[in-house]
């Protein structure tokens, strides 16, 4: 998906996965105090600064404190409970402060990705969602998850060191709305490419039950080559896609790029055909989350840490 096609980032889906507890407290009113809210503060420090919160939301290994008044002033602070640490001793990793019309949002590096992962894992199928995705000789990391209003769902994986604003290689999973078949998706793209006069659109050999194709797409500043396999998933068509790009190529570079990756398309289709299915979970509403180091499409993809070797000597992959 191009960056221009993405819609606004959802607020990390937090409100979907928490229980709420209302408390009685004095309303927020002092902007000098709210301006002193910082990441890394503990619960005790924030209560000393702002008094008792007006509400507390609990769930999914996290707690959100809110201070608010009827004038619209508010402070929302998110704490994540680390293993072996109580909520009381946890540090603030996100904060949103509104006072007299001014707003500031603070996000600790990497925590937007971790909170998004916690939220996704409360969804059906979300716990099985891989954060690392091996493909051919490379390793890709979850960078983006989204659901559009029509129910179309996306997962996008990038290599380490790349970002969604100007990526070079991507593996994606797209789940089309119910009632759309792989054949319909293929024919729609095939028809569109024929109208464009694209001589490089090619149907590729695939195992039973799948349709695969390879073709280039020309953008204003890039050339992209896509290898796509479509397969039925329930009443939906699931697309598994490998994409690779170059930016601002000369005419000769563009032709060489297309020829190079056209020659590799069948091999990549076989690799897509053989890899595990990665199914985007149902957000139950329009939403999106960036799994990047700063929570935006311009941040490098967040790479989860590996855990130490287990008793068998195998490296364990971190869930966060």
C-alpha positions in Angstrom: 0.0 0.0 0.0 1.4 3.4 -0.9 1.8 5.9 2.0 -0.8 8.2 0.4 -3.4 5.4 0.6 -3.1 5.1 4.3 -5.6 6.6 6.6 -5.1 8.3 10.0 -3.5 6.2 12.8 -6.0 4.7 15.3 -5.4 5.5 18.9 -3.7 2.2 19.4 -7.0 0.4 19.9 -6.7 1.0 23.6 -10.4 1.7 24.3 -11.4 -1.6 22.8 -9.6 -3.8 25.3 -9.9 -2.2 28.7 -12.3 -2.1 31.6 -13.1 1.3 33.1 -13.3 2.4 36.7 -14.6 5.9 37.5 -13.2 7.7 40.5 -14.0 10.9 42.2 -11.3 13.5 41.9 -10.7 17.2 41.5 -10.8 18.3 37.8 -7.7 19.3 35.8 -7.4 23.1 35.7 -3.8 24.1 36.0 -1.8 24.2 32.7 1.4 24.8 34.5 1.0 21.5 36.3 -0.1 19.5 33.2 2.9 20.9 31.3 5.1 19.1 33.9 3.8 15.6 32.9 6.7 13.6 31.5 7.4 10.1 30.3 9.1 7.9 32.9 7.0 9.3 35.7 5.6 6.8 38.2 2.1 6.6 39.5 3.0 8.3 42.8 4.7 11.3 41.0 1.7 11.9 38.8 -0.8 11.7 41.8 1.4 14.2 43.7 1.4 16.5 40.7 -2.3 16.2 39.6 -4.1 14.6 42.5 -6.1 11.4 42.2 -7.2 10.5 38.7 -10.9 10.9 37.6 -10.8 7.4 36.0 -8.7 4.3 35.6 -8.8 1.9 32.7 -7.3 -1.6 33.2 -6.6 -4.5 30.8 -4.1 -6.4 28.7 -1.1 -5.8 31.0 -1.6 -2.0 30.9 -3.4 0.7 32.9 -4.4 4.2 31.8 -5.0 7.0 34.2 -7.1 10.0 33.2 -7.6 13.4 34.8 -10.3 15.4 33.1 -12.8 18.3 33.6 -16.0 19.5 31.9 -14.1 22.2 30.0 -12.3 19.6 27.9 -8.9 19.7 29.8 -7.5 16.3 30.3 -4.4 14.2 30.9 -4.2 10.6 29.8 -1.2 8.5 30.9 -0.5 5.0 29.9 1.6 2.5 32.1 2.7 -0.9 30.9 3.3 -3.6 33.5 6.6 -5.2 32.8 7.3 -8.8 34.1 8.0 -8.6 37.9 6.9 -5.0 38.2 3.6 -3.9 39.8 1.5 -1.2 38.2 2.3 1.1 41.1 6.0 0.9 40.2 5.6 1.1 36.4 6.7 4.1 34.4 4.6 6.2 32.1 5.3 5.3 28.4 2.6 7.4 26.7 0.8 10.6 27.6 -1.7 12.9 26.0 -2.2 16.4 27.6 -4.9 18.9 26.7 -5.2 22.2 28.5 -7.1 25.3 27.4 -7.0 24.3 23.7 -3.3 23.3 23.6 -2.4 19.7 23.1 0.8 17.6 23.4 1.3 13.9 22.9 4.3 12.0 24.2 5.4 8.5 23.2 8.4 6.7 24.5 10.5 5.1 21.7 9.3 1.6 20.8 6.3 1.6 23.1 3.7 2.5 20.5 4.7 -0.7 18.7 4.5 -2.8 21.9 1.1 -1.4 22.9 -0.2 -2.1 19.4 1.0 -5.7 19.7 -0.7 -6.1 23.0 -3.9 -4.7 21.5 -3.8 -7.0 18.4 -3.2 -10.0 20.6 -6.5 -9.5 22.3 -8.3 -10.1 19.0 -9.3 -13.5 17.5 -6.3 -14.7 15.6 -4.1 -11.8 16.9 -2.1 -13.9 19.3 -0.9 -16.2 16.4 0.2 -13.2 14.4 4.0 -13.4 13.8 6.1 -10.4 14.5 8.9 -11.9 12.4 8.3 -13.3 9.0 11.0 -15.3 7.1 10.8 -15.1 3.3 13.4 -16.6 1.1 16.8 -15.6 2.5 15.5 -12.5 4.4 13.6 -11.7 7.6 10.7 -9.2 7.7 9.1 -7.5 10.7 5.5 -6.4 11.3 5.3 -2.7 10.4 1.6 -1.9 9.8 -1.8 -3.4 10.5 -5.0 -1.8 9.3 -8.7 -2.4 8.6 -10.7 -0.2 6.2 -14.4 0.7 6.5 -15.4 -2.0 3.9 -13.7 -4.7 6.1 -10.5 -5.0 4.0 -7.6 -5.9 6.2 -3.9 -5.4 5.8 -0.6 -6.6 7.3 2.7 -5.3 6.0 6.2 -6.5 6.9 9.5 -4.7 6.2 13.2 -5.6 6.6 15.1 -4.1 9.5 16.2 -0.5 8.9 13.3 0.4 6.5 10.2 2.5 7.0 6.7 2.7 5.5 7.4 6.2 4.1 10.0 5.0 1.6 10.5 1.3 1.8 12.5 -0.8 -0.7 11.1 -4.4 -0.1 7.9 -5.6 1.6 5.9 -8.8 2.2 2.2 -8.2 2.7 -1.0 -10.0 3.5 -4.4 -8.6 2.4 -7.7 -10.0 3.2 -10.4 -8.8 0.9 -14.1 -8.2 1.9 -16.4 -11.3 2.1 -17.7 -12.6 -1.1 -14.7 -11.7 -3.2 -13.0 -14.7 -4.8 -9.3 -15.0 -5.8 -10.4 -15.3 -9.5 -12.3 -12.1 -9.3 -9.3 -10.2 -7.8 -7.0 -11.7 -10.4 -9.3 -10.8 -13.3 -9.8 -7.3 -12.0 -6.1 -6.6 -11.9 -5.5 -8.4 -15.2 -8.1 -6.2 -16.9 -6.7 -3.1 -15.3 -3.2 -3.9 -16.5 -4.4 -4.7 -20.0 -6.1 -1.3 -20.2 -2.8 0.3 -19.2 -1.0 -1.6 -21.9 1.4 -3.3 -19.5 3.2 -6.0 -21.5 4.8 -7.5 -18.4 1.7 -8.7 -16.6 2.2 -12.5 -16.4 0.1 -15.3 -14.8 2.5 -17.6 -13.0 2.3 -21.3 -12.2 0.9 -22.2 -8.8 -0.3 -25.1 -6.7 -4.0 -26.1 -6.7 -6.3 -23.5 -5.1 -4.0 -20.5 -5.8 -3.6 -18.0 -8.6 -0.3 -16.1 -8.9 0.9 -13.3 -11.0 3.9 -11.0 -11.4 3.9 -7.5 -12.8 5.5 -4.0 -12.5 3.8 -0.8 -11.3 5.1 2.6 -12.4 4.7 5.4 -9.8 5.7 9.1 -10.1 9.0 8.5 -8.3 9.4 4.8 -8.2 9.1 1.5 -10.1 7.7 -1.4 -8.1 7.6 -5.1 -9.0 4.9 -7.2 -7.4 4.6 -11.0 -7.1 1.2 -11.9 -5.8 -0.6 -15.2 -4.9 -4.3 -15.3 -4.2 -6.1 -18.0 -2.3 -9.5 -18.5 -0.7 -9.7 -18.0 3.0 -13.3 -18.8 4.1 -15.5 -16.5 2.1 -12.7 -14.1 1.4 -9.7 -13.8 -1.0 -6.4 -13.7 0.8 -3.5 -12.0 -1.1 0.1 -12.8 -0.2 2.4 -10.3 -1.9 6.1 -9.6 -2.3 7.0 -6.1 -3.4 10.3 -4.5 -4.3 11.0 -0.9 -5.4 13.6 1.4 -6.8 13.2 5.2 -6.6 13.8 7.8 -9.4 15.3 5.3 -11.9 16.5 6.3 -15.4 14.8 4.6 -18.3 17.5 2.0 -18.6 17.5 1.3 -14.9 13.7 0.9 -15.0 14.0 -1.6 -17.9 16.8 -3.6 -16.2 14.9 -3.6 -12.9 11.8 -5.0 -14.5 13.7 -7.7 -16.4 15.6 -8.7 -13.3 12.6 -9.2 -11.1 10.4 -10.7 -13.9 13.0 -13.4 -14.1 12.6 -14.1 -10.3 8.8 -13.9 -10.2 8.1 -17.6 -10.5 10.6 -18.4 -7.7 9.0 -15.8 -5.4 5.5 -17.1 -6.2 6.7 -20.6 -5.2 8.0 -19.1 -2.0 4.8 -17.3 -1.3 2.9 -20.5 -2.1 4.9 -22.4 0.4 5.0 -19.9 3.3 2.5 -20.0 6.2 -0.7 -18.0 5.8 -0.6 -14.8 7.8 -4.2 -13.7 8.4 -4.9 -10.0 9.4 -7.1 -10.1 12.5 -10.5 -8.4 12.6 -10.4 -5.0 14.3 -14.2 -4.9 14.2 -13.9 -1.3 13.1 -11.8 1.0 10.9 -8.4 1.3 12.5 -4.7 1.2 11.9 -1.5 0.8 13.9 2.2 1.5 12.9 4.7 -0.9 14.5 7.6 1.5 14.1 10.1 3.0 16.5 8.1 6.3 16.8 4.6 5.2 15.9 4.5 6.8 12.5 5.2 5.6 9.0 8.4 7.6 8.9 10.0 5.7 11.8 12.1 2.6 11.1 10.3 -0.7 11.6 10.4 -1.9 15.2 12.5 -5.1 15.6 11.4 -7.2 18.6 14.3 -8.4 20.8 15.4 -12.0 20.9 15.2 -13.7 24.2 18.3 -15.6 25.5 18.8 -19.2 24.4 16.5 -21.7 26.1 17.5 -25.0 27.7 17.8 -26.7 24.3 20.1 -23.9 23.1 17.5 -22.5 20.6 17.0 -18.8 20.5 13.4 -17.9 21.6 11.6 -15.0 19.8 10.3 -12.3 22.0 6.6 -11.7 22.0 7.1 -8.0 22.5 
